[in-house]
Amino acid sequence: MKRLYIILLLVFMLVAPTAQAGIVGSIASKIKIERIERVTHLSSSGANVWVEMTNDTHLRLVAKFANVEIFDNGKSLGVISLRDKVVLRRNRTETVLVPLRFESRSSFALLKMLRLVLKRDAGLTISYNLRGGISIYKKTISAENIAISKFLDKFAISNSVIEDLISKL
C-alpha cells in the first residue's frame, strides 16, 4: 500500500507541474537541522560536518548535489558544495555526515563569510542549486540572488546552528 501511495504521488508530481512547488515545500517544511554535532577533517578546501537532522516525512530523502554561492554586494565570497550525497532516513532524528567542499580565497574568507551569514547582513545574497529527492524521483531546485534571511528561513537554519558551526571551525 505504501509503495502504491509513493507511485501515485510521483505520477501526480509529473503530471501536475504547478503542484510540484507545493509538494516540495511541504516536504522541505518537515526537514529540520537541529544542531551541528562535530566537524572533522577541516581544511581550507573542505570539511566533514556531522549534523543532527530531523526527517518527519515517510520518505527516505537523498541530496545528490548541492552548490551554494554567497555574494556580498554582488561580489562572490565563496562557494560551498557537497562532495558526496547525503541521505536522510524516514521518520527519525539522526546524525548524518554532510561532506562539504569550500571554494574561497582563504580560510579567513570562509570565516568572514560565516560571520556575515550569522549577522544576516543585508548586502549578503545567495545563489543555490540543489538536486535531491527520493530513490526514483529527483528534482532540482535553484534560485539566484536571494537574501540570506530568506534562504535561512526557507531551509530552517537557525542562528544557533551557524554559531555551532563557527565555534567548531
C-alpha positions as CSV (number, residue, x, y, z in Angstrom):
1,M,0.0,0.0,0.0
2,K,2.8,2.4,0.9
3,R,4.5,1.7,-2.4
4,L,1.3,2.4,-4.3
5,Y,1.0,5.7,-2.4
6,I,4.5,6.7,-3.5
7,I,3.9,5.8,-7.1
8,L,0.7,7.8,-7.1
9,L,2.5,10.7,-5.6
10,L,5.2,10.6,-8.2
11,V,2.7,10.4,-11.1
12,F,0.9,13.4,-9.6
13,M,4.1,15.3,-9.4
14,L,5.0,14.5,-13.0
15,V,1.5,15.3,-14.4
16,A,0.8,18.5,-12.4
17,P,3.9,20.7,-12.6
18,T,2.1,23.6,-10.9
19,A,1.6,21.5,-7.8
20,Q,5.3,20.4,-7.6
21,A,6.3,23.6,-5.7
22,G,3.7,22.9,-3.1
23,I,4.7,19.3,-2.6
24,V,8.4,20.1,-2.4
25,G,7.6,22.9,0.0
26,S,5.6,20.6,2.2
27,I,8.5,18.0,2.3
28,A,11.0,20.8,3.0
29,S,9.0,22.0,5.9
30,K,9.3,18.6,7.6
31,I,13.1,18.6,7.4
32,K,14.9,20.4,10.2
33,I,18.5,21.0,11.1
34,E,18.7,20.5,14.9
35,R,22.4,21.2,15.6
36,I,26.0,20.7,14.5
37,E,27.5,17.7,16.3
38,R,31.1,18.0,15.2
39,V,33.4,19.0,12.4
40,T,36.2,16.7,11.2
41,H,38.9,16.8,8.5
42,L,38.7,20.5,8.4
43,S,40.9,22.3,5.9
44,S,40.7,25.3,3.6
45,S,39.3,23.1,0.9
46,G,36.5,21.4,2.9
47,A,35.2,19.6,6.0
48,N,33.1,16.7,7.2
49,V,30.3,18.2,9.2
50,W,28.2,15.9,11.4
51,V,24.7,17.4,11.6
52,E,21.8,16.2,13.7
53,M,18.7,16.4,11.5
54,T,15.1,15.5,11.7
55,N,13.1,14.0,8.8
56,D,9.4,13.9,9.8
57,T,8.4,12.5,6.4
58,H,7.7,8.9,5.5
59,L,10.2,9.2,2.7
60,R,14.0,8.4,2.5
61,L,15.4,11.6,1.1
62,V,18.7,11.9,-0.8
63,A,20.6,15.1,-1.7
64,K,22.7,14.2,-4.7
65,F,24.2,17.6,-5.4
66,A,24.2,21.0,-3.7
67,N,26.0,24.1,-4.5
68,V,25.7,27.4,-2.6
69,E,27.5,30.6,-3.7
70,I,27.5,33.5,-1.3
71,F,27.8,37.1,-2.5
72,D,28.5,40.3,-0.6
73,N,27.0,43.2,-2.5
74,G,27.4,41.3,-5.8
75,K,31.0,40.1,-5.2
76,S,31.4,36.4,-4.7
77,L,32.8,35.4,-1.3
78,G,32.9,31.7,-1.9
79,V,31.1,28.5,-2.8
80,I,30.1,25.7,-0.5
81,S,29.2,22.4,-2.2
82,L,28.6,18.8,-1.3
83,R,31.4,16.3,-2.0
84,D,29.1,13.3,-1.8
85,K,25.4,12.6,-1.4
86,V,23.6,13.0,1.9
87,V,20.9,10.5,2.9
88,L,18.1,11.2,5.5
89,R,16.2,8.1,6.6
90,R,12.5,8.4,7.1
91,N,10.7,9.3,10.3
92,R,13.6,9.9,12.6
93,T,16.1,12.3,14.1
94,E,19.7,11.2,13.4
95,T,23.2,12.4,12.9
96,V,24.2,12.5,9.3
97,L,27.5,13.2,7.6
98,V,27.5,16.3,5.3
99,P,30.8,16.3,3.4
100,L,31.5,19.9,2.3
101,R,33.9,21.4,-0.2
102,F,34.9,25.1,0.2
103,E,35.9,27.3,-2.7
104,S,37.2,30.6,-1.4
105,R,40.3,32.7,-1.4
106,S,41.4,31.5,2.0
107,S,40.1,30.0,5.3
108,F,39.9,33.6,6.6
109,A,37.5,34.4,3.8
110,L,35.4,31.4,4.8
111,L,35.2,32.5,8.4
112,K,34.3,36.1,7.3
113,M,31.6,34.6,5.1
114,L,30.1,32.6,8.0
115,R,30.2,35.6,10.3
116,L,28.3,37.7,7.7
117,V,25.8,34.9,7.4
118,L,25.3,34.9,11.2
119,K,24.6,38.7,11.2
120,R,22.2,38.1,8.3
121,D,23.9,41.1,6.6
122,A,21.6,43.0,4.3
123,G,24.1,43.0,1.4
124,L,24.5,39.2,1.5
125,T,22.8,37.2,-1.1
126,I,22.9,33.5,-2.1
127,S,22.6,31.6,-5.3
128,Y,21.9,27.9,-4.8
129,N,21.4,24.7,-6.8
130,L,20.2,21.5,-5.1
131,R,19.3,18.2,-6.6
132,G,17.6,15.6,-4.5
133,G,14.5,13.6,-3.8
134,I,13.5,10.0,-3.2
135,S,15.1,6.9,-4.8
136,I,13.3,7.0,-8.1
137,Y,12.3,10.7,-8.4
138,K,14.8,13.6,-8.3
139,K,14.1,17.3,-8.6
140,T,16.5,20.2,-9.0
141,I,15.6,23.4,-7.1
142,S,17.6,26.6,-7.6
143,A,17.4,30.3,-7.1
144,E,19.7,33.2,-7.7
145,N,20.5,36.3,-5.6
146,I,18.0,35.7,-2.8
147,A,18.5,37.4,0.6
148,I,20.4,35.4,3.2
149,S,17.5,35.7,5.7
150,K,15.0,34.2,3.2
151,F,17.4,31.3,2.4
152,L,18.0,30.5,6.1
153,D,14.3,30.7,6.8
154,K,13.4,28.5,3.8
155,F,15.8,25.8,4.9
156,A,15.0,26.2,8.7
157,I,18.6,27.1,9.6
158,S,18.7,29.0,12.9
159,N,21.5,31.3,14.2
160,S,22.4,28.7,16.8
161,V,23.3,26.2,14.1
162,I,25.6,28.8,12.4
163,E,27.1,29.7,15.8
164,D,27.7,26.0,16.4
165,L,29.5,25.7,13.1
166,I,31.7,28.8,13.7
167,S,32.7,27.6,17.2
168,K,33.7,24.1,15.8
169,L,35.7,25.7,13.0
